[in-house]
Amino acid sequence: MSYDMFVQRFEQGDAAPMAGDAFLAAFEPRVDRREPQHSYWHISADDGGTANIYAALADDALDSLMISRFSVGAVLDLLVKFIGLADAVVLPPGCPTLLAHEGQRHHLPEELRADAVVVQAGADVERVLQSC
């Protein structure tokens, strides 16, 4: 899918850093190419799906992450795993914010709260993206 989604963590309405170990736990086993100078990671999932991820990992933290040109299926399962571990949310343009759990809603900026949706698997992400 030629579409960019951003991942961010929020605390009391403000952007907050995400744990680098959450990123490594979710994605590092599936990284097949890196270009550190561009903060680029290429992911290949078990089902043959792929994704481009842009994330600058510094001091064991990430400020944000962008996933681009991603396949549906296992790649989105990895994304959902990451947001759960990092207590982060996915911000798909033109769609509701995707939460890892309901407790995140009150940390979102006010304008993102009402339509936010909890996702528990990649299939949930696919359904939300198809409905936008």
C-alpha positions as CSV (number, residue, x, y, z in Angstrom):
1,M,0.0,0.0,0.0
2,S,1.5,3.3,-1.0
3,Y,0.3,5.2,2.0
4,D,2.2,6.7,5.0
5,M,1.1,6.2,8.6
6,F,2.7,7.9,11.5
7,V,3.1,6.4,15.0
8,Q,3.3,8.6,18.0
9,R,3.1,8.3,21.8
10,F,1.1,10.9,23.7
11,E,1.1,12.0,27.4
12,Q,-1.6,14.4,28.5
13,G,-2.1,15.7,24.9
14,D,1.6,16.2,24.1
15,A,3.9,14.1,22.0
16,A,6.2,11.9,24.1
17,P,9.1,9.6,23.2
18,M,8.6,5.9,22.6
19,A,10.8,3.2,24.0
20,G,13.5,2.0,21.7
21,D,13.4,-1.5,23.1
22,A,9.7,-1.8,22.0
23,F,10.8,-0.9,18.5
24,L,13.5,-3.5,18.5
25,A,11.3,-6.2,20.1
26,A,8.6,-5.8,17.5
27,F,10.6,-5.1,14.3
28,E,14.3,-6.0,14.6
29,P,13.8,-9.8,14.0
30,R,12.2,-8.9,10.7
31,V,14.6,-6.2,9.5
32,D,16.4,-7.3,6.3
33,R,17.9,-4.0,5.3
34,R,18.9,-0.8,7.1
35,E,20.2,2.6,6.0
36,P,21.1,4.3,9.3
37,Q,22.0,7.6,7.5
38,H,18.3,7.9,6.4
39,S,16.8,6.3,9.6
40,Y,15.4,3.6,7.2
41,W,14.5,0.1,8.1
42,H,13.1,-2.4,5.6
43,I,10.9,-5.1,7.1
44,S,10.0,-8.5,5.6
45,A,7.3,-10.4,7.4
46,D,6.7,-14.1,7.7
47,D,3.9,-14.0,5.1
48,G,6.1,-12.3,2.5
49,G,4.7,-8.8,3.2
50,T,7.1,-5.9,3.4
51,A,7.2,-2.3,4.8
52,N,9.5,0.7,4.8
53,I,9.9,2.2,8.2
54,Y,11.5,5.5,9.0
55,A,12.6,5.8,12.6
56,A,15.6,7.5,14.3
57,L,16.5,5.3,17.2
58,A,18.7,7.5,19.6
59,D,19.4,7.0,23.3
60,D,17.1,4.0,23.3
61,A,14.1,6.2,22.3
62,L,12.2,7.2,19.2
63,D,10.4,10.5,18.8
64,S,8.1,9.2,16.0
65,L,7.9,6.5,13.4
66,M,6.6,6.5,9.8
67,I,5.5,3.3,8.1
68,S,5.3,3.5,4.3
69,R,4.7,1.2,1.3
70,F,3.4,-1.5,3.6
71,S,1.7,-4.8,2.9
72,V,-1.4,-5.9,4.7
73,G,-1.2,-9.0,6.8
74,A,1.7,-9.8,9.1
75,V,3.3,-6.4,8.7
76,L,0.3,-4.8,10.3
77,D,0.4,-7.4,13.1
78,L,4.0,-6.3,13.8
79,L,2.8,-2.7,13.9
80,V,0.0,-3.5,16.4
81,K,2.5,-5.4,18.5
82,F,4.8,-2.3,18.5
83,I,2.1,0.2,19.5
84,G,1.1,-2.1,22.4
85,L,4.7,-2.4,23.6
86,A,5.5,1.3,23.1
87,D,2.1,2.6,24.4
88,A,1.8,4.4,21.1
89,V,-0.9,5.1,18.6
90,V,-1.1,5.1,14.8
91,L,-2.2,8.2,13.0
92,P,-3.4,7.2,9.5
93,P,-4.2,10.3,7.4
94,G,-8.0,10.7,6.9
95,C,-8.8,7.9,9.3
96,P,-9.5,7.6,13.0
97,T,-6.5,7.3,15.4
98,L,-5.7,3.7,16.2
99,L,-5.2,2.9,19.9
100,A,-3.4,-0.1,21.4
101,H,-5.8,0.1,24.4
102,E,-8.6,2.3,25.6
103,G,-6.5,3.9,28.3
104,Q,-4.6,5.9,25.7
105,R,-7.7,7.9,24.6
106,H,-7.4,10.5,27.5
107,H,-3.8,11.2,26.5
108,L,-4.6,12.1,22.9
109,P,-5.0,15.7,21.8
110,E,-8.7,16.6,22.2
111,E,-9.3,16.6,18.4
112,L,-8.2,13.0,18.0
113,R,-10.2,11.4,20.9
114,A,-13.8,11.0,19.8
115,D,-13.2,8.9,16.7
116,A,-10.2,6.8,18.0
117,V,-10.5,3.1,17.6
118,V,-8.8,0.3,19.6
119,V,-7.0,-2.3,17.4
120,Q,-5.8,-5.7,18.6
121,A,-4.5,-7.2,15.3
122,G,-3.5,-6.2,11.9
123,A,-6.9,-7.3,10.5
124,D,-8.4,-4.5,12.7
125,V,-6.1,-2.0,11.1
126,E,-7.0,-3.2,7.6
127,R,-10.8,-2.8,8.4
128,V,-10.3,0.7,9.6
129,L,-8.2,1.7,6.5
130,Q,-10.7,0.2,4.2
131,S,-13.5,2.2,5.8
132,C,-11.8,5.6,5.4
